[in-house]
Amino acid sequence: MAGLFGGSALTQARRALLSWLPFIAAIPLLWLVQHFWAEQPDWEYAFQNINHIGIAIILAVSLNLVNGLTGQFSIGHAGFMAVGGYVSAVLLMRGPEQDPYRLFFIASIAAGAGAAALAGWLVGKPSLRLRGDYLAIVTLGFGEIIRVIIENTRLFGGAIGLSPIPRYADFTWIWTAAIATILITKRLRDSTHGRAFLSVREDEVAAEAMGVDTTGYKVRAFVISAGMAGVAGALSGSFEGNLSPQSFTFVRSFEVVAMVVLGGMGSITGSTIAAGVLTLLPEYLRALANLRMVIYSVALVVLMLVRPRGLLGTREIWDFLPWRRRKGAPRPPAKAPELSEALIDVRRATIRFGGLTAVCDFSLTVKPRELVALIGPNGAGKTTVFNLLTGVYPPGEGTILVRGRDTRGLAPHDIAHLGLARTFQNIRLFRELTAFDNVRLGCHHLTRESMGASVRKGELAEVEENWITQRSEELLAVMGLLHRRDDLAKNLPYGEQRRLEIARALATDPKALLLDEPAAGTNQKEKSELMQLIRDIRDRFGVAIVLIEHDMKLVMGVSERILVLDHGVTIAQGLPREIQTNPRVIEAYLGEKYAREHARQIAAGRVQP
Amino acid sequence: MAEFFQHIINGLSVGAIYALIALGYTMVYGVLKLINFAHGDVFMIGAMVGWYVARWTGESRTPSIPGALLVTLAAMAACAILGFVIERLAYRPLLSSPRLSSLITAIGVSFFLEYGGQYVFGPNPRAFNVLPRHLAQHLGPVSLGYVDIVTIIVSVALMLLLQRIVFHTRIGTAMRAVSYNSTVASLMGVNIDLVISFTFVLGSVLAAVAGILYASKYPSVQPLMGLMPGLKAFVAAVLGGIGNVPGAMLGGLVLGLAEQLVSGYLSSSWRDAVAFGILILVLLVRPSGLLGRGEAEKV
């Protein structure tokens, strides 16, 4: 217990506080602006707009967490805003007459945020397994249902709405919340959790294979975003002094989506700027009276046509400044003692797709540091074996043990935690992320910091972040990719993409590495380099390697044991030498007729086996 | 029991209109993977053009069947042009951009049509008299509104025609090919631009007819009338399995019936919530809609 109250906890708290200091210092400044400026009658209209922008920023930045960073498509944000607004308004209207220190106000905002977050969880939990447009329509549906429920509830004032709500929210409150939203989202995005969000957006299958709990992260993004929308709703209600269900229709949600897309998916400063532009645009057009919304809509279309990826794309304003920071000592990775004999133990696994038996009665054991190759003609079921091992498909029959643990019922990310990492036949990098981020994502499941710690920037978060940086750079160096550190994965040449996938897989600290055709599309020279690289990886990282490969020179040169599949059936198993002369293997590869021919030639001594 | 049949008739008539609009959503989604949020407003423009033409020809004073046909044809022509222009100006430039960008232009176009409609037409509803008024027919205790009968007959005829176009013509085959894989379709010599334009025109024409029928049913026109039916029709398209033509028809009918039964037996203020509730339940059980086929991702 001493540690809890000792130096480390104190330093941690101090560091967290320090990192928030500029923000805390800014609050009195905001208050000064409010006191000496915003309350001037001449400025009332201007500050009304400024406050509307603040609320729009909270909405846009929070929705960006779901739509931009996590790549899920939600168009029900107005519903969560309504939940937050109504819950806090109901409390405020029943609250004490006087609230000099605004304690009750803060509590009501928190209650609104909590209720909205709860609503987000209730909506997100069942619906986030849907994808793309289906998710969109379900969120839209939930948003509308929330509005209909409010319209039919007497407590919430029905269709007329609630009024008067105590008007506590002013410039100080709204902009404190807006800046806090930006900072929290930015810190989340820059942490290991932020990379996990991005990995879900880029490629869910690869993210799971790297040990990212994709469903969990989708729900988390959704809940946090809904909670923030709840804050926006609470502030909006208390700022306007009234709430009506008509202001929370799907049109409102569309406006927020427009801000996110116009700003650039995933760009926090982009969302912020777009929130300002799209809030001010109709105000500036007010002189045009009836035509203003017509022009607003044309402007929206034109802006989108001119900048199809949004104002800032996926970048941030500060990305134009070269600014990096690296410091701190690395933490050595914790090595668990290796006990079990067989890393992977597959017993009689079978899987069928409809009438097709893709893999039948498959058994395989892989010991630590072993180099096993899986070969066979196209369509033999090799990749399916990898999919079985990594939990992409559960086996129909049989059991798969990874480090002694039955993997039935485990999600791919759980199996990644057990120590299996893989690469993909059709490269599945997170294409829009840098090489460095791809590798850092591999480290994700080794981190322990909480989301709260990431936001607070506690010591653990920082130490881990340094360790991840160090480890990722090492891995990039080992794979000869350090010069590509900050290039987007999609811009790397093919061979380097394959090596980056291996680096990313190694970053998960696996016990066994599954390589799916690493030599595909490479030339002879690269193949011999790869052969050396595979041996090096085994020696350096002490991992077992299971290799799917068509290049026989590579397979024979590197593997200690070979397993041959044909039409889902294991037709041979043994040392490379034995496989080369096995008649069934030759038959599978060359066809029956040529196999007989080949055998005759061997018998006649005309060719070497 | 009579009440029940009455709700069924009403539900079928509303559902048929939803289905007509939903077909436009689903076909566009099929070829472009785009939710054309402006589609509900194309439906509104169809009704509005009908209103103007009816006033111009004097149809609104002396409704007649040939007059109604003329009005409908004019609305169809106007919406065909509108659909073509929207696609050319707002969507085609973004064909190679992220999908969400064209969604925002769709929302922009939708706002444009709504607010433009308010500017030109005025925000208030105006009476819509295009179909001749006949007294309701009575089948025992169930009354069959003239508009309902026309709606159901016209919709069924159009859906059969569409089925014919999509499954038995060259352009329909091309549409299905583009929907399945547009890159491969273009390599096989399908003119994708033409197919996309055709799809928009076809969907808009159906929306125009739906607009005339809807405006005749509640006999009025106003610039925001496309909002809710458009959204419901989109729900219907997703319910049936988006991208799937028979699915859109089924989804429209299911939604129309469900809504009428809910407003009949529960309360009309919960109608919208129930429509979405059904959608959510169906999607949770069958994530790709009633008739949609799930696509497994190859790893």
Chai-1 contact restraints between the chains, C-beta under 6 A:
chainA,res_idxA,chainB,res_idxB,connection_type,confidence,min_distance_angstrom,max_distance_angstrom,comment,restraint_id
A,P126,B,L284,contact,1.0,0.0,6.0,A-B,restraint_1
A,L130,B,P287,contact,1.0,0.0,6.0,A-B,restraint_2
A,D133,B,I35,contact,1.0,0.0,6.0,A-B,restraint_3
A,Y134,B,L283,contact,1.0,0.0,6.0,A-B,restraint_4
A,I137,B,V238,contact,1.0,0.0,6.0,A-B,restraint_5
A,V138,B,I280,contact,1.0,0.0,6.0,A-B,restraint_6
A,V138,B,L283,contact,1.0,0.0,6.0,A-B,restraint_7
A,G141,B,F276,contact,1.0,0.0,6.0,A-B,restraint_8
A,G141,B,L279,contact,1.0,0.0,6.0,A-B,restraint_9
A,G141,B,I280,contact,1.0,0.0,6.0,A-B,restraint_10
A,E144,B,F276,contact,1.0,0.0,6.0,A-B,restraint_11
A,I145,B,A273,contact,1.0,0.0,6.0,A-B,restraint_12
A,I145,B,F276,contact,1.0,0.0,6.0,A-B,restraint_13
A,V148,B,D272,contact,1.0,0.0,6.0,A-B,restraint_14
A,V148,B,A273,contact,1.0,0.0,6.0,A-B,restraint_15
A,N152,B,S269,contact,1.0,0.0,6.0,A-B,restraint_16
A,V205,B,V299,contact,1.0,0.0,6.0,A-B,restraint_17
A,F254,B,I107,contact,1.0,0.0,6.0,A-B,restraint_18
A,A258,B,I104,contact,1.0,0.0,6.0,A-B,restraint_19
A,V261,B,L100,contact,1.0,0.0,6.0,A-B,restraint_20
A,V261,B,I104,contact,1.0,0.0,6.0,A-B,restraint_21
A,N290,B,Y119,contact,1.0,0.0,6.0,A-B,restraint_22
A,M293,B,Y115,contact,1.0,0.0,6.0,A-B,restraint_23
A,V294,B,Y115,contact,1.0,0.0,6.0,A-B,restraint_24
A,V294,B,G116,contact,1.0,0.0,6.0,A-B,restraint_25
A,V294,B,Y119,contact,1.0,0.0,6.0,A-B,restraint_26
A,S297,B,G108,contact,1.0,0.0,6.0,A-B,restraint_27
A,S297,B,F111,contact,1.0,0.0,6.0,A-B,restraint_28
A,S297,B,F112,contact,1.0,0.0,6.0,A-B,restraint_29
A,L300,B,G108,contact,1.0,0.0,6.0,A-B,restraint_30
A,V301,B,A90,contact,1.0,0.0,6.0,A-B,restraint_31
A,V301,B,T105,contact,1.0,0.0,6.0,A-B,restraint_32
A,V301,B,G108,contact,1.0,0.0,6.0,A-B,restraint_33
A,M304,B,S101,contact,1.0,0.0,6.0,A-B,restraint_34
A,M304,B,I104,contact,1.0,0.0,6.0,A-B,restraint_35
A,M304,B,T105,contact,1.0,0.0,6.0,A-B,restraint_36
A,L305,B,P93,contact,1.0,0.0,6.0,A-B,restraint_37
A,P308,B,L94,contact,1.0,0.0,6.0,A-B,restraint_38
A,P308,B,S97,contact,1.0,0.0,6.0,A-B,restraint_39
A,P308,B,S101,contact,1.0,0.0,6.0,A-B,restraint_40
A,N387,B,V299,contact,1.0,0.0,6.0,A-B,restraint_41
A,V392,B,V299,contact,1.0,0.0,6.0,A-B,restraint_42
